[in-house]
Amino acid sequence: MKVPFIDLKAQHLPISDELRRVVSEVVESADFSGGSFVQKFEEQFAAYCGTKHAVGVGSGTDALWLTMKAMGIGPGDEVITVPMTFFATAEAITMTGARPVFVDVDRESFTLDPEHLEKAITPRTRAIMPVHLFGQTASMDAINEIAHRNGIPVIEDASQAHGATYKGKKAGSLAHAGCFSFYPAKNLGAMGEAGAIVTDNGDLAEMLRCLRNHGQDSKNHHPVIGWNSRMDGIQAAVLQLKLRRLDSNNELRRRHAMAYSAALDSFDGIVPPCECVDAAHVYHIYAIQAIDRERLIKTLTEQGIGHGIHYPVPVHLQPAYRKLLGHQPGDFPVSEQSAKRFISLPMFPELNEMQIAAVIDTVRNAVNSRRAA
Ligand SMILES: Cc1ncc(COP(=O)(O)O)c(C=O)c1O
């Protein structure tokens, strides 16, 4: 049985009438760029995350970049983040003119390791940006404590963690600001590109609203230089509809992850993801570690089981950052080792029991063939 890595068509089929209806509402109102649909979504998303404000923007990358711009971060500054993330986290830092300073991840959650954080702080550090990798929050108490002691704001990259919680509080509400991507494949995905920032800080939200709209605070009055990163009305209408299903879909993802982990836990050379105390994982990505990844990839490919690698090269070893920052293999060993071992299995709410069983059987076959070899 073939199993896709992700199946957006399966997600949209049961809500296709509603999707058409909400898109036609936007078409009929012609409220395409910013406007009432965006405002409504912002209110709903802020309430969902438990923050006072949400600001819709064009993408998750813009959310990160504009948040740092709004905080006045620029050339000569440093922002601490992790190398085990999607490239955009570091890219957004670089695009402000600041320098990304990497801190390795821990061996359990693969999120920013607070043990290494303090020694990465310098007088130039202007923000700390933990990434809630794969849908699990970073160790926020320890990170916030170090940040607070050093007077540095924390910006969560929550692009993979819509609805994840830490000690019962939602991702995005755990620090000064939380940045989200609504790229279509995310747990809350648009039908195109979109992103948002959530925060309790009214001044920050106001500056972000200004920056995303060419630095305007009112029509034709530009107190600062901004950009065009307005969320569009169609995405906001789709996101309002999908937000209502986010918790139940996350619950399904968690259930599938439990089924995978219960079986894979006993397989030789396979390490399922770990759920940390205090963090409720929402499994945007279900990534296992495989000692013999090549063999597993070969078997999955032969059997038509979708898979991915998140991420095969840690950001500090990407050519762009090797050139810019001079990093070498060995600089961040946990990120580098996990980049060699991670493999992501099919994960989406609509997965059925037969598909899950087919994935597990295929991993078992790969493990057995390794043992026999
Ligand atoms: C951790 C992380 N940060 C940032 C982004 C960037 O989001 P976008 O693709 O919406 O610009 C992504 C999206 O893939 C991501 O996974």
The ligand as an ORCA input file, in Angstrom:
! r2SCAN-3c Opt
* xyz 0 1
  C      10.810     26.732     11.762
  C      10.349     27.570     10.605
  N      10.630     28.894     10.609
  C      10.227     29.696      9.613
  C       9.512     29.212      8.530
  C       9.178     30.131      7.411
  O       7.817     30.205      7.155
  P       7.276     30.606      5.679
  O       7.567     29.453      4.786
  O       5.811     30.820      5.893
  O       7.972     31.843      5.276
  C       9.175     27.860      8.498
  C       8.369     27.325      7.387
  O       8.617     26.429      6.706
  C       9.617     27.009      9.546
  O       9.345     25.704      9.550
*
